């Protein structure tokens, strides 16, 4: 059995440019993986099909979990596939704007391609990932990137400063579709810089067109943002469709000091994580 880490992500900016006829939205986002991980155990078995366990999480019937769907999709590329057993240990909050499900799916695709020596080029794997979700291709390539279209067109960054994040979720799960359904105003795409040297440059980029719609659905987001500002955070933003907020910090010390000053309400979730730069997309767990 092999064990892998599936990293969360934050959106340093998220501009909703327009709504398509099919209901999807044209976006311009800057995304980065962070050092907050689900753990995924993957074992090839002598049987057939995919078996998934996820302790502490109620899984929908019919193979609707993204990790299970990813395994089935990869096995469909083989003429005589083995069985696969997956044990998922969730550390990333569910429906929180941190991309946990998409990252799990990407990790399963990458791991099974490697374990089974499946002759799929990266472009083919990215196409499979897009069938699972718009964020999956980002996790398959792994590097900080601008994401365009519905999120599938990626432009990796050449440079990003070392930065840390204080993550705060007010104990609310939000439906991505529901949040996008509340968008009434659109913005224009920012200039897509490919190199940043200082955290302050990233702070000036922070923008999320989903924050006001998300706060309308979950007022606790605004309360959590106020708590971050009261603790001394200056650069605060909602990640994705929420409900997780992050505060951008230029060092681990600053991030942990900020987290220690936070006044947490009951049910809130708090974490500190490093921004990942030049880290492979497939991450085996440390021995």
Secondary structure, DSSP 8 states (H G I E B T S, - for coil): -EEEEEEEEEEEEEEEEEE-TTS-EEEEEEEEEEEEEEEEEEEEESS-SEEEEETTS---TTT-SHHHHHHHHHHTT-SS--EEEEEEE--S-TTSSS-HHHHHHHHHHHHHHHHHT----HHHHHHHHHHH-TTHHHHHH-S-EEEEETTTEEEE-SB----EEEEEE-S----HHHHHHT-----------SB--SHHHHHTT-EETTHHHHHHH-THHHHHHHHHHHTT--SEEE-TTSSEEEEEESSHHHHHHHHHH----TT-EEEEEEB--S--SSEE---
